[in-house]
Amino acid sequence: MSLQMQLGDGKPTNFEDNSSPSSEVFTYQAPWPVYSFNFSNHPSYPFQLALGSFIEDTDNSVQIIQLHPEMGRFEVKTTIPHTYAPTKIMWIPDLEGSHPHLMATSSDHLRIWRSDESGVNVLANLVNNRHTDYCGPITSFDWNANDLTMIGTASIDSTCTIWDIERQAMRKQILTHTKEVNDIAFGHDSNTFASVGADGSVRRFDLRSLEQCTILYESQGYVPLLRLAWNKIDPNYIAIIMMDSPLVTVLDVRSPGMPLAILQSHQNFVNAISWAPNSSCYICTAGDDRQALIWDLRRSLGEIREPMMVYGAEAEIISLSWSVLQPNWVAIAYNKSLQLLKL
């Protein structure tokens, strides 16, 4: 059954938790507050996730867990120590399973890990050696799906760095914003990426021609932009969220400066956004109003106030992930809870 058929076209649908093994919602209780997490993309591990602790201390952790949906329980595969809370966790975007099962995490450094039957071991610990006296925290990163050796990181020092993780070397460092860079995302080819920053702008870059960039959007009053998500099906669409804002702005890169749509049903700040991995029109948003909302952009453009699907959590939702392997599963995190929701 396709995602479109499952989501339907009716009024907003509400999902409720229940505790039976056939539940549409599975909840894992971590031993610490959860911030970053990600579904594995390996076809052999469709219900495996990595999640990171959010502790205001040097000593943090990353856990790898496995959901057994037929039994309704989670299995903790391993727990590894991590220096500082991971600002982002990603598994290698290898949907064929033809590469080693790699994972990347960011905090003070970019770390590359290998997960196999023997456990999880660090392969690389990447840091910009140009500034040996100070290492600015990495705020976010993205793994290039068209070149699996390439990862781009965003930093508070106003730069983005492109890494070759195979050679464990820096390819390029680009001054992308006038203030901190809060997020980065690659486009539909290996050379294009976009970033958002505390200067309130969305900027698009081409690695083949870094002499100039395209400013796709600037927020009113230059309010800092926190996150962006690039539509994986239609490269024309990018979604962004601003600091301390209940709004989600959708951009068409063909029309810089002019929002295509503004999603405005959240009652408090939005913290996370994710496009459906197999559709150009569905997007999930989540925030401090304890809601995860799914929107259908085919319904209307401009100001959109009614989502097509609503899920209410027990607390403020800090992050979300939409499974690429199984597009009818979305996961959210709040407090010490990680929830998997079947659409």
RODO-2510 file (C-alpha; in nm, 4 decimals, decimal comma):
residues 343
     n   res          X          Y          Z
     1     m     0,0000     0,0000     0,0000
     2     s     0,1429     0,3368    -0,0947
     3     l     0,1981     0,6228     0,1462
     4     q    -0,0594     0,8293    -0,0389
     5     m    -0,3249     0,5604     0,0028
     6     q    -0,2457     0,5205     0,3692
     7     l    -0,2527     0,8901     0,4456
     8     g    -0,5685     0,9512     0,2480
     9     d    -0,7312     1,2820     0,1692
    10     g    -0,9830     1,3299     0,4497
    11     k    -0,9845     1,5557     0,7524
    12     p    -0,6987     1,5434     1,0037
    13     t    -0,6536     1,1956     1,1482
    14     n    -0,5713     1,1465     1,5151
    15     f    -0,3608     0,8581     1,6417
    16     e    -0,3732     0,7333     1,9980
    17     d    -0,1224     0,5209     2,1858
    18     n    -0,2134     0,1762     2,3113
    19     s    -0,0064    -0,0961     2,4722
    20     s    -0,0949    -0,4044     2,2690
    21     p     0,1693    -0,5677     2,0439
    22     s    -0,0406    -0,4623     1,7434
    23     s    -0,0261    -0,0977     1,8506
    24     e     0,0373     0,1722     1,5938
    25     v     0,2747     0,3334     1,8465
    26     f     0,5846     0,1796     2,0056
    27     t     0,7608     0,3671     2,2864
    28     y     1,1197     0,3184     2,4037
    29     q     1,2298     0,4673     2,7352
    30     a     1,5944     0,5725     2,7229
    31     p     1,8072     0,6086     3,0380
    32     w     1,8612     0,9788     2,9634
    33     p     1,6952     1,2668     2,7728
    34     v     1,7019     1,2064     2,3963
    35     y     1,7854     1,4696     2,1364
    36     s     1,9249     1,3362     1,8095
    37     f     1,8333     1,0019     1,6521
    38     n     1,8009     0,8375     1,3107
    39     f     1,6573     0,5296     1,1398
    40     s     1,9064     0,2918     0,9798
    41     n     1,8927     0,2830     0,5988
    42     h     2,0331    -0,0699     0,5685
    43     p     1,7750    -0,3128     0,4220
    44     s     1,8732    -0,5747     0,6800
    45     y     1,7953    -0,3415     0,9734
    46     p     1,4682    -0,1617     0,8922
    47     f     1,3730    -0,1066     1,2577
    48     q     1,7181    -0,0217     1,3907
    49     l     1,7788     0,3277     1,5255
    50     a     2,0660     0,5172     1,6825
    51     l     1,9842     0,7733     1,9496
    52     g     2,1986     1,0148     2,1456
    53     s     2,1797     1,1471     2,5000
    54     f     2,1315     1,5134     2,5809
    55     i     2,3311     1,5751     2,8981
    56     e     2,4993     1,9074     2,9753
    57     d     2,8331     1,7438     3,0410
    58     t     3,1269     1,6064     2,8461
    59     d     3,0223     1,2458     2,9027
    60     n     2,7299     1,1434     2,6832
    61     s     2,6181     0,8261     2,5069
    62     v     2,4837     0,6845     2,1817
    63     q     2,2603     0,3783     2,1894
    64     i     2,1672     0,1496     1,9036
    65     i     1,8285    -0,0135     1,9507
    66     q     1,6199    -0,2564     1,7480
    67     l     1,2398    -0,2701     1,7449
    68     h     1,0824    -0,6146     1,7182
    69     p     0,7323    -0,5069     1,6107
    70     e     0,5887    -0,8580     1,6145
    71     m     0,6723    -0,8792     1,9863
    72     g     0,6142    -0,5135     2,0627
    73     r     0,9506    -0,4633     2,2322
    74     f     1,2854    -0,2925     2,1837
    75     e     1,6271    -0,4544     2,2130
    76     v     1,9310    -0,2487     2,3117
    77     k     2,2080    -0,3647     2,0789
    78     t     2,4873    -0,1556     2,2270
    79     t     2,5688     0,1668     2,4106
    80     i     2,8832     0,3626     2,3276
    81     p     3,0370     0,6643     2,5041
    82     h     3,0273     0,9959     2,3187
    83     t     3,2065     1,3221     2,3919
    84     y     2,9390     1,5885     2,4402
    85     a     2,5776     1,5449     2,3337
    86     p     2,5513     1,4572     1,9625
    87     t     2,3940     1,7455     1,7728
    88     k     2,3018     1,5047     1,4920
    89     i     2,3190     1,1330     1,4143
    90     m     2,2923     0,9826     1,0656
    91     w     2,3323     0,6364     0,9188
    92     i     2,4951     0,6088     0,5778
    93     p     2,2237     0,6660     0,3105
    94     d     2,3007     0,3344     0,1417
    95     l     1,9635     0,1791     0,0593
    96     e     2,1173    -0,1181    -0,1211
    97     g     2,3248    -0,2319     0,1748
    98     s     2,6323    -0,2570    -0,0470
    99     h     2,8592    -0,0557     0,1845
   100     p     2,9667    -0,1115     0,5450
   101     h     2,7011    -0,0101     0,7967
   102     l     2,8442     0,3306     0,8885
   103     m     2,7100     0,5926     1,1269
   104     a     2,8142     0,9547     1,1725
   105     t     2,7739     1,1752     1,4799
   106     s     2,8581     1,5396     1,5413
   107     s     2,9470     1,7440     1,8474
   108     d     3,2947     1,8912     1,8952
   109     h     3,4193     1,6664     1,6108
   110     l     3,2646     1,4694     1,3245
   111     r     3,2941     1,1030     1,4141
   112     i     3,2470     0,8104     1,1758
   113     w     3,1565     0,4717     1,3238
   114     r     3,1274     0,1226     1,1826
   115     s     2,8542    -0,1065     1,3133
   116     d     2,8792    -0,4819     1,2575
   117     e     2,8389    -0,8081     1,4451
   118     s     3,1501    -0,7381     1,6524
   119     g     3,0109    -0,4091     1,7823
   120     v     3,0485    -0,0397     1,7037
   121     n     3,3955     0,1047     1,6487
   122     v     3,5099     0,4539     1,5594
   123     l     3,6753     0,4794     1,2164
   124     a     3,7474     0,8509     1,1972
   125     n     3,7549     1,1536     1,4229
   126     l     3,7501     1,4562     1,1940
   127     v     3,8291     1,8090     1,3043
   128     n     3,9402     2,1217     1,1226
   129     n     4,3120     2,1390     1,2017
   130     r     4,3427     2,4968     1,0813
   131     h     4,2298     2,6123     1,4241
   132     t     4,4183     2,3903     1,6641
   133     d     4,3603     2,6181     1,9634
   134     y     3,9823     2,6136     1,9376
   135     c     3,7312     2,3717     1,7907
   136     g     3,3930     2,5311     1,7229
   137     p     3,1011     2,2960     1,7851
   138     i     2,9420     2,1315     1,4829
   139     t     2,5759     2,2298     1,4828
   140     s     2,4615     1,9842     1,2144
   141     f     2,5711     1,7852     0,9099
   142     d     2,4383     1,5994     0,6075
   143     w     2,5541     1,2855     0,4287
   144     n     2,5628     1,3163     0,0505
   145     a     2,3360     1,0430    -0,0902
   146     n     2,4963     1,0771    -0,4342
   147     d     2,8539     1,0505    -0,3069
   148     l     2,8710     0,8384     0,0068
   149     t     3,2288     0,9488     0,0749
   150     m     3,1112     1,3093     0,1266
   151     i     2,9716     1,4674     0,4428
   152     g     2,9093     1,8386     0,4904
   153     t     2,9201     1,9942     0,8383
   154     a     2,7869     2,3256     0,9700
   155     s     2,9621     2,5133     1,2489
   156     i     2,9162     2,8101     1,4801
   157     d     3,2269     2,9671     1,3217
   158     s     3,0092     3,0690     1,0184
   159     t     3,1586     2,8015     0,7895
   160     c     3,0553     2,4766     0,6272
   161     t     3,3165     2,2072     0,5755
   162     i     3,3028     1,9335     0,3121
   163     w     3,4746     1,6130     0,4238
   164     d     3,6020     1,3098     0,2369
   165     i     3,5392     1,0409     0,4975
   166     e     3,7171     0,7746     0,2919
   167     r     4,0407     0,9741     0,2898
   168     q     3,9579     1,1238     0,6302
   169     a     4,0444     1,4643     0,4922
   170     m     3,8827     1,8015     0,4442
   171     r     3,7899     1,8782     0,0829
   172     k     3,6732     2,2363     0,1208
   173     q     3,5894     2,4870     0,3894
   174     i     3,3440     2,7576     0,2848
   175     l     3,2503     3,0805     0,4606
   176     t     2,8756     3,0441     0,4093
   177     h     2,7146     3,2951     0,6486
   178     t     2,7972     3,6062     0,8479
   179     k     2,6975     3,4357     1,1747
   180     e     2,6656     3,0789     1,3043
   181     v     2,5561     2,8140     1,0553
   182     n     2,2767     2,6074     1,2066
   183     d     2,2040     2,3458     0,9408
   184     i     2,3149     2,2087     0,6043
   185     a     2,1517     1,9824     0,3447
   186     f     2,2700     1,8424     0,0129
   187     g     2,0536     1,8701    -0,2966
   188     h     1,9830     1,6168    -0,5699
   189     d     2,3366     1,6043    -0,7032
   190     s     2,6701     1,5666    -0,5315
   191     n     2,7737     1,9299    -0,5856
   192     t     2,4819     2,1325    -0,4503
   193     f     2,4068     2,2125    -0,0878
   194     a     2,2097     2,4702     0,1081
   195     s     2,2562     2,6103     0,4559
   196     v     2,0713     2,8259     0,7075
   197     g     2,2216     3,0501     0,9695
   198     a     2,1794     3,2939     1,2535
   199     d     2,1966     3,5760     0,9975
   200     g     1,8429     3,4797     0,8891
   201     s     1,9291     3,3578     0,5396
   202     v     1,8982     3,0419     0,3309
   203     r     2,1885     3,0104     0,0878
   204     r     2,2539     2,7649    -0,1934
   205     f     2,6057     2,6730    -0,3051
   206     d     2,7632     2,4786    -0,5895
   207     l     3,0940     2,3122    -0,5045
   208     r     3,2081     2,3600    -0,8644
   209     s     3,1695     2,7372    -0,8402
   210     l     3,2087     2,8746    -0,4895
   211     e     3,2812     3,2314    -0,5970
   212     q     2,9134     3,3101    -0,5515
   213     c     2,6004     3,1722    -0,3890
   214     t     2,2263     3,2197    -0,4263
   215     i     2,0355     3,3704    -0,1353
   216     l     1,7066     3,1837    -0,1537
   217     y     1,5343     3,3580     0,1357
   218     e     1,5910     3,6043     0,4193
   219     s     1,3646     3,6114     0,7229
   220     q     1,1866     3,9300     0,8177
   221     g     1,4022     4,1143     1,0678
   222     y     1,6789     3,8599     0,9993
   223     v     1,5439     3,6229     1,2640
   224     p     1,7867     3,3283     1,2924
   225     l     1,6971     3,0205     1,0901
   226     l     1,7476     2,6900     1,2711
   227     r     1,6720     2,4011     1,0361
   228     l     1,6158     2,3206     0,6713
   229     a     1,4927     2,0095     0,4935
   230     w     1,5415     1,9587     0,1194
   231     n     1,2697     1,7598    -0,0547
   232     k     1,4296     1,4347    -0,1730
   233     i     1,1773     1,3780    -0,4531
   234     d     1,1376     1,7288    -0,5971
   235     p     1,4579     1,9370    -0,5752
   236     n     1,2626     2,2610    -0,6074
   237     y     1,1278     2,2522    -0,2516
   238     i     1,3026     2,3395     0,0736
   239     a     1,1362     2,3775     0,4139
   240     i     1,2819     2,5917     0,6939
   241     i     1,2073     2,6807     1,0552
   242     m     1,2974     2,9991     1,2415
   243     m     1,4119     3,0413     1,5980
   244     d     1,1253     3,0595     1,8493
   245     s     0,8574     3,0410     1,5810
   246     p     0,5431     2,8265     1,5374
   247     l     0,5655     2,8626     1,1589
   248     v     0,7209     2,6420     0,8918
   249     t     0,8121     2,8108     0,5642
   250     v     0,8241     2,6180     0,2366
   251     l     1,0355     2,7659    -0,0437
   252     d     1,0491     2,7070    -0,4177
   253     v     1,4131     2,7536    -0,5174
   254     r     1,2985     2,8764    -0,8594
   255     s     1,1478     3,1844    -0,6920
   256     p     1,4025     3,3186    -0,4399
   257     g     1,2676     3,5452    -0,1690
   258     m     0,9032     3,4424    -0,2009
   259     p     0,7631     3,1663     0,0268
   260     l     0,5584     2,9035    -0,1519
   261     a     0,3646     2,8084     0,1607
   262     i     0,3552     2,8864     0,5315
   263     l     0,2349     2,6108     0,7634
   264     q     0,0782     2,7645     1,0718
   265     s    -0,1140     2,5186     1,2852
   266     h     0,1432     2,4718     1,5621
   267     q     0,0603     2,6513     1,8871
   268     n     0,4210     2,6765     2,0041
   269     f     0,7747     2,6704     1,8657
   270     v     0,8554     2,4191     1,5898
   271     n     1,1691     2,2122     1,6512
   272     a     1,1877     1,9578     1,3693
   273     i     1,0826     1,9014     1,0074
   274     s     1,1122     1,6100     0,7658
   275     w     0,9831     1,5506     0,4146
   276     a     0,8307     1,2143     0,3287
   277     p     1,1081     1,0069     0,1691
   278     n     0,8904     0,8836    -0,1168
   279     s     0,6596     1,1770    -0,1913
   280     s     0,7092     1,5389    -0,2897
   281     c     0,3927     1,6668    -0,1208
   282     y     0,3989     1,5351     0,2384
   283     i     0,5953     1,6935     0,5206
   284     c     0,6009     1,6246     0,8952
   285     t     0,6572     1,8974     1,1553
   286     a     0,6859     1,8743     1,5347
   287     g     0,7376     2,1108     1,8224
   288     d     0,6836     2,2432     2,1714
   289     d     0,3040     2,2178     2,1435
   290     r     0,3491     1,8392     2,1826
   291     q     0,2182     1,7763     1,8330
   292     a     0,3536     1,5992     1,5261
   293     l     0,1649     1,7154     1,2171
   294     i     0,1672     1,5800     0,8633
   295     w     0,0756     1,8205     0,5855
   296     d    -0,0321     1,7636     0,2251
   297     l     0,0951     2,0488     0,0090
   298     r    -0,1297     1,9434    -0,2792
   299     r    -0,4308     2,0785    -0,0937
   300     s    -0,3345     2,4441    -0,1066
   301     l    -0,0456     2,6877    -0,1030
   302     g     0,0040     3,0194     0,0689
   303     e    -0,1041     3,0129     0,4329
   304     i    -0,2009     2,6574     0,5311
   305     r    -0,3712     2,6110     0,8667
   306     e    -0,5092     2,2565     0,8585
   307     p    -0,2772     1,9547     0,8596
   308     m    -0,4011     1,6213     0,7330
   309     m    -0,2709     1,4130     1,0233
   310     v    -0,2176     1,4941     1,3915
   311     y    -0,0400     1,3066     1,6699
   312     g    -0,0340     1,4330     2,0270
   313     a     0,2639     1,3412     2,2445
   314     e     0,3005     1,3603     2,6226
   315     a     0,5606     1,6385     2,6134
   316     e     0,7384     1,8847     2,3859
   317     i     0,8746     1,7040     2,0772
   318     i     1,2403     1,7883     2,0228
   319     s     1,3191     1,5908     1,7057
   320     l     1,1774     1,3533     1,4449
   321     s     1,2886     1,1100     1,1749
   322     w     1,0916     0,9665     0,8805
   323     s     1,2067     0,6180     0,7822
   324     v     1,3413     0,5987     0,4275
   325     l     1,3171     0,2194     0,4127
   326     q     0,9638     0,2120     0,5525
   327     p     0,7875     0,5375     0,4655
   328     n     0,4820     0,4461     0,6730
   329     w     0,6873     0,4891     0,9929
   330     v     0,7789     0,8176     1,1631
   331     a     0,9676     0,8488     1,4929
   332     i     0,9620     1,1352     1,7431
   333     a     1,1587     1,2105     2,0598
   334     y     1,0528     1,3901     2,3770
   335     n     1,2136     1,3835     2,7217
   336     k     1,3498     1,0273     2,7644
   337     s     1,1010     0,8764     2,5180
   338     l     1,1474     0,7672     2,1580
   339     q     0,8210     0,6806     1,9831
   340     l     0,7709     0,5018     1,6525
   341     l     0,4395     0,5881     1,4871
   342     k     0,2866     0,3822     1,2088
   343     l     0,0937     0,6009     0,9664
***
